[in-house]
């Protein structure tokens, strides 16, 4: 299956279990990996035969800006559900959200979640 990839989308958001995280915010890094048949897009060279990645970005940005999730698991799930409900041509989607500044007392690169959803397990 062909894939559309958006990697390392960096958005400032107000998500987290702790109230301070939802007030002061922090950066989140998001990757999406979308399985979709791109054969017709390759043949026709027409955007109508693909999923416009600028619109994918806009959906993720809108979800980030309009919500304050307690869990990044919920954030990732909402992204996957919105993509699957908006684009019937998407077969499955993997969403990874990384939180490099999570309030953990220790030395780490980032914490995060990765979920995979498909039409069968949406």
Steps between C-alpha positions, in 0.01 A plus 500: 500500500618850420551753777477871563738614773512816706793495738593712798210743493582736786203664671463688825209361700337492840470128565595312813383343821625788712317832508826689442548316169153606387570863602857565386517243219792330330614371162375175353659320207262301281555245224226353285537205264193450282440196278318591183502384137699762307503327161239728338676808635823378343332432166291819478729743684179647646455587869138386481632141501691525826465629853630858515770505767449871562144417606629220723726756668208742538286234671776416748560869570127563554468204740802627694371858520139415592567248778677456830546125531607355831663205321698497178332164442174693455673755278633224271167318497313817400742563213454145371121514524477835324721377215306176456164677506612778264677286237336171403803416285723467809544130578686549827691763691782496752532805725800559724505787747819587685515722805863610548430723801278266703509585872721208600785542746777334306712500189314383188465592135122486476198297600217420267237271361444334167162367391385327186139507386337354193155480357469162679593625850411869489 
